[in-house]
Amino acid sequence: KCQLCDRSPPEPAAVLCEQCEVLYCAACQLRCHPARGPFAKHRLVPPPAHPGAPGGGGDGGGGKGAGGGRKLPTCAEHDLENYSMYCVSCRSPVCYQCLEEGKHSKHDVKALGAMWKQHKAQLSQALNGVSDKAKEAKEFLVQLKNLLQQIQENGLDYEACLVAQCDALVDALTRQKAKLLTKVTKEREHKLKVVWDQINHCTLKLRQSTGLMEYCLEVIKENDPSGFLQISDALIKRVQVSQEQWVKGALEPKVSAEFDLTLDSEPLLQSIHQLDFIQMKCRVPVSVPPVPLLQLEKCCTRNNSVTLAWRMPPLSHNPVEGYILELDDGDGGQFR
């Protein structure tokens, strides 16, 4: 069937252009592929008898689908002419009138079918490259999602570790507070004991002195000189001894009410205020590169040789130009 017919169904093919690899009916051949201009050197042959021949069934079926499904585009400058050639200089399809009369007459032109196949091959090659990049991007997205999970888990672990460290600091401070309170309690009990001992001692002495004074006052009231003189010497000595017991400092407290304990908490407060994470600003570069990812679809074996294709894993910041491949003989020996 003709591949350029706008009829439905298309007319039977009359000729095949070996250069364009397009089937034409008689009318389309006169209109789209005249034997003049750039088409003068094209060779027109009878169409193949079976659909499996070159330019036959596959292209014919495509032409039939194209002709039956939609109308072929016509030239923008010549409405009645279909595109038949490709201008390499302008990178656009043209008709034969554009080549003879228009601005494309002196341009480099090629067969539309040949350029169609060439551009399809280029597009397929570019798509393969994009497909590889898309595959890498999918793997990269998977790695990023795994990274999200790792960040969540590591964040929870670090939070738990931080809480444990702060709790340990609080526990240590609580234990130290208990020790300091014990020291204060002991100091207070010591001061109280000293004061109570001094109170008891002073009370006892005061009672003794008061009793002695009362007795002496009664003796002084005695009117009998001989009786008074018999005991006066002993009383005088006893009063003097009692007076000597109240030595200097005996009527002063042995301890003060103030506690000579000063807690210097300022350094600890400064340390608490300065408590922060240690930022590793200078990281040591990793000397060992990451393990490469083998691209199994590109690896191959031929005779006694093996070709391995690899690429760097995503998120790798260490550029690697190559790896040393070592072979293991399986006998437990050295790699070679």
Backbone hydrogen bonds, N-H to C=O, Kabsch-Sander energy under -0.5 kcal/mol:
donor,donor_aa,acceptor,acceptor_aa,energy
2,C,11,E,-3.1
3,Q,23,L,-2.2
14,A,24,Y,-3.4
15,V,24,Y,-2.2
16,L,45,V,-3.0
17,C,22,V,-2.1
18,E,16,L,-0.6
18,E,43,R,-2.3
21,E,17,C,-2.4
22,V,17,C,-0.6
24,Y,15,V,-2.5
29,Q,25,C,-2.3
30,L,26,A,-1.8
31,R,27,A,-2.0
32,C,28,C,-3.4
33,H,28,C,-0.7
33,H,29,Q,-1.3
36,R,34,P,-1.8
39,F,36,R,-1.7
40,A,37,G,-1.6
42,H,39,F,-1.3
44,L,42,H,-0.6
45,V,16,L,-2.5
45,V,43,R,-0.5
53,A,50,H,-1.3
56,G,53,A,-2.4
57,G,51,P,-4.4
58,G,51,P,-0.6
60,G,56,G,-3.7
61,G,57,G,-3.1
62,G,58,G,-1.8
63,G,59,D,-2.9
64,K,60,G,-2.6
65,G,61,G,-2.5
66,A,62,G,-2.6
67,G,63,G,-3.2
68,G,64,K,-2.9
69,G,65,G,-2.4
70,R,66,A,-2.3
75,C,78,H,-0.7
75,C,81,E,-3.4
81,E,78,H,-1.8
83,Y,73,P,-0.9
84,S,94,V,-2.4
85,M,94,V,-2.5
86,Y,110,K,-2.6
87,C,92,S,-2.7
88,V,86,Y,-0.7
88,V,108,D,-2.7
89,S,108,D,-0.9
91,R,87,C,-1.3
92,S,87,C,-1.3
94,V,85,M,-2.7
99,L,95,C,-1.2
100,E,96,Y,-1.6
101,E,97,Q,-3.4
102,G,97,Q,-1.1
104,H,98,C,-0.8
105,S,102,G,-1.1
107,H,104,H,-1.1
109,V,107,H,-0.6
110,K,86,Y,-2.5
112,L,84,S,-1.1
115,M,111,A,-2.4
116,W,112,L,-2.2
117,K,113,G,-2.3
118,Q,114,A,-2.4
119,H,115,M,-2.9
120,K,116,W,-2.1
121,A,117,K,-2.3
122,Q,118,Q,-2.4
123,L,119,H,-2.8
124,S,120,K,-2.6
125,Q,121,A,-2.4
126,A,122,Q,-2.6
127,L,123,L,-2.8
128,N,124,S,-2.1
129,G,125,Q,-1.9
130,V,126,A,-2.5
131,S,127,L,-3.0
132,D,128,N,-2.3
133,K,129,G,-2.2
134,A,130,V,-2.9
135,K,131,S,-2.4
136,E,132,D,-2.5
137,A,133,K,-2.7
138,K,134,A,-2.4
139,E,135,K,-2.3
140,F,136,E,-2.5
141,L,137,A,-2.6
142,V,138,K,-2.4
143,Q,139,E,-2.3
144,L,140,F,-2.5
145,K,141,L,-2.6
146,N,142,V,-2.5
147,L,143,Q,-2.3
148,L,144,L,-2.2
149,Q,145,K,-2.0
150,Q,146,N,-2.6
151,I,147,L,-2.7
152,Q,148,L,-2.4
153,E,149,Q,-2.6
154,N,150,Q,-3.3
155,G,151,I,-2.6
156,L,152,Q,-2.2
157,D,153,E,-2.4
158,Y,154,N,-2.9
159,E,155,G,-2.3
160,A,156,L,-2.5
161,C,157,D,-2.6
162,L,158,Y,-2.8
163,V,159,E,-2.7
164,A,160,A,-2.4
165,Q,161,C,-2.5
166,C,162,L,-2.7
167,D,163,V,-2.7
168,A,164,A,-2.2
169,L,165,Q,-2.1
170,V,166,C,-2.6
171,D,167,D,-2.8
172,A,168,A,-2.6
173,L,169,L,-2.5
174,T,170,V,-2.5
175,R,171,D,-2.7
176,Q,172,A,-2.4
177,K,173,L,-2.4
178,A,174,T,-2.2
179,K,175,R,-2.1
180,L,176,Q,-2.5
181,L,177,K,-2.7
182,T,178,A,-2.0
183,K,179,K,-2.0
184,V,180,L,-2.3
185,T,181,L,-2.6
186,K,182,T,-2.6
187,E,183,K,-2.5
188,R,184,V,-2.5
189,E,185,T,-2.8
190,H,186,K,-2.4
191,K,187,E,-2.3
192,L,188,R,-2.6
193,K,189,E,-2.4
194,V,190,H,-2.4
195,V,191,K,-2.5
196,W,192,L,-2.8
197,D,193,K,-2.7
198,Q,194,V,-2.3
199,I,195,V,-2.7
200,N,196,W,-2.8
201,H,197,D,-2.6
202,C,198,Q,-2.7
203,T,199,I,-2.7
204,L,200,N,-2.4
205,K,201,H,-2.4
206,L,202,C,-2.5
207,R,203,T,-2.3
208,Q,204,L,-2.4
209,S,205,K,-2.9
210,T,206,L,-2.6
211,G,207,R,-2.7
212,L,208,Q,-2.4
213,M,209,S,-2.6
214,E,210,T,-2.3
215,Y,211,G,-2.2
216,C,212,L,-2.7
217,L,213,M,-2.4
218,E,214,E,-1.7
219,V,215,Y,-2.2
220,I,216,C,-2.6
221,K,217,L,-1.1
222,E,219,V,-1.8
228,F,224,D,-2.3
229,L,225,P,-2.8
230,Q,226,S,-1.3
231,I,227,G,-0.8
231,I,228,F,-0.9
232,S,228,F,-1.6
233,D,229,L,-0.7
235,L,231,I,-2.2
236,I,232,S,-2.8
237,K,233,D,-2.3
238,R,234,A,-2.3
239,V,235,L,-2.9
240,Q,236,I,-2.4
241,V,237,K,-2.6
242,S,238,R,-2.3
243,Q,239,V,-2.3
244,E,240,Q,-2.4
245,Q,241,V,-1.2
246,W,242,S,-0.6
246,W,243,Q,-1.0
247,V,245,Q,-1.8
250,A,247,V,-2.0
252,E,249,G,-1.4
260,D,258,E,-0.6
261,L,259,F,-1.6
263,L,261,L,-0.5
264,D,262,T,-0.7
265,S,263,L,-1.1
269,L,265,S,-2.4
270,Q,266,E,-2.6
271,S,267,P,-2.3
272,I,268,L,-2.4
273,H,269,L,-2.6
274,Q,270,Q,-2.0
275,L,272,I,-1.0
279,Q,277,F,-0.7
280,M,278,I,-0.6
281,K,279,Q,-1.6
283,R,281,K,-0.9
293,L,311,R,-2.7
294,L,292,P,-0.6
295,Q,309,A,-3.1
296,L,294,L,-1.1
298,K,295,Q,-1.8
299,C,295,Q,-0.7
299,C,296,L,-0.7
300,C,307,T,-2.1
302,R,305,S,-2.6
305,S,302,R,-2.5
307,T,300,C,-3.2
308,L,306,V,-0.5
311,R,293,L,-1.7
316,S,313,P,-0.8
317,H,315,L,-0.6
325,L,323,Y,-0.6
326,E,324,I,-0.6
329,D,327,L,-0.6
336,R,327,L,-2.4
